Amino acid sequence: MSKKNCELIRDLLPLYVDGVCSELSKQTVSEHLAACKECAAELEKMNRKFSVEADKDISVIRKIKKRMRLAKVTGIATAVILAAAGLFAGFMWAVTDCTMDYEKYHLAENVYVEEDSDGRLWFCMKQNAASLSAVAWPTVSDTDGNHMGVSGQNFDKEKKSGYGITLKMFRISKLVPWDVDGKELRFEVRSDLDYVFYYDDVTDTEYVLWGEKPSA
Ligand SMILES: [Zn+2]
């Protein structure tokens, strides 16, 4: 084989490796390679180089995939944590209570005091005020107008004057429709005080239901 042939074959080798040369060229190269150690060695070198490059590509792709997986996992974890935090905050909000709106829930008609024939006093609640959403918070007022539990630090138990309740409801009850046809609820209240009242702690208003509030 002449050196000139080798030169021609080397020119063809890249095409031969890629499998894009003509049938005739392919055959010529194959025959030459079978007979020429130098060109065969050159072919092997080229193949090795290609495979190294391919490996490099694969490792780069693997790295990118790994990073994408990591980003995906981090993203999911963040979403899960945010969702959990959101649910928890929502739950905490829903189960905390707020004062029942006096006007909106018609408490003027639905909270009252009845005195029975034995002279016992009953604190009565019906409809909205007696529904599952309503929770009665009892309070006692003193003659200075302070309320136990609300302005607790000023409340003077030696000057007890009136007995009252404030109705609370879960905040969630504002969002979901709830039963307004609550059964009538009643509980006996002590009659040793001057008066019985409903207390709206938002507007700091007492609505006297029984008895008479001593004038200050
Ligand atoms: Zn050769």
Residues whose N, C-alpha, C, O or C-beta is under 5 A from the ligand:
A	BS01	ZN	C6 C36 C39
